[in-house]
């Protein structure tokens, strides 16, 4: 799987900030922004797994505590 649901985003959670945060784990193919959440799609499953492992439940500037799930793709 290469797509993550990213919930619990704050107002600072714009596309640029999301790409910067998740780009540390691998090439981000696409970011789909919604109201208070986003879908982040990576080029590789390994990058998505790394981001899931490192960021799920962590506090950061784009959300209080990030809530990550595997996306529908």
N, C-alpha and C positions, 0 to 999 in steps of 0.2 A: 504494500500500500504506500502511496506517496502523498496522500492528502490528509491534512489535519484540520479539525474544527478547533478554533481558538475562541473560547468564551471568556466572559468577564472582562471585556476590554473597557478601558477608561476613555475619556475624550481625547487623550494624547495618543491613543492607538490608531494613528493614521497609517496609510499604506507604506509610507517611507519608513516609519518607525518599526513597523512589523517586518518589512524586508531587511532592515538593519539587524534586528534581533535574531530572526530565524536564519538569515544568511550566514551566520556564524557556523551553522551546522551543515551547510551545503547550498548548492544552487537552487534558488527559489524560482520556480517556473511561473507561478501565478498567485496573486492575492485577490480574493474576492471579498470586498468589505460589505458588511451588513450593519444593522443597528445594534451595536454592542457586542458583535462577534464577527469573525472572519473565517474564511477557509484559506489555508496556505497549502499550495501544492509544490512539492519538491521534484527535482529531476530524478532523484534516486530514492529507493526505499530505505537505504541505510541512513541517509541524511534525515529523513522523516523519523525514523526510529531513534536516532540520536537526539533530535529536538524533543521528541515525546518524553524520552527518559530524563533529559536534563531540565526541561522547562515546566512539565506538568506539576501544578501545585506551587510553583515558585512565584514570589512577588517580583514585579518589575514595573518599570515606569509606564508601560502601555496597558496595565491592568492591575487590579489589586493582587489577587492570586490567580494566575492563569489556570484555566480549566481546559485541558486538551483531550480530545477524543479523535479516533480515526474518522476521516471524512467518508462521504457516501460513494466516492469514486472507486 
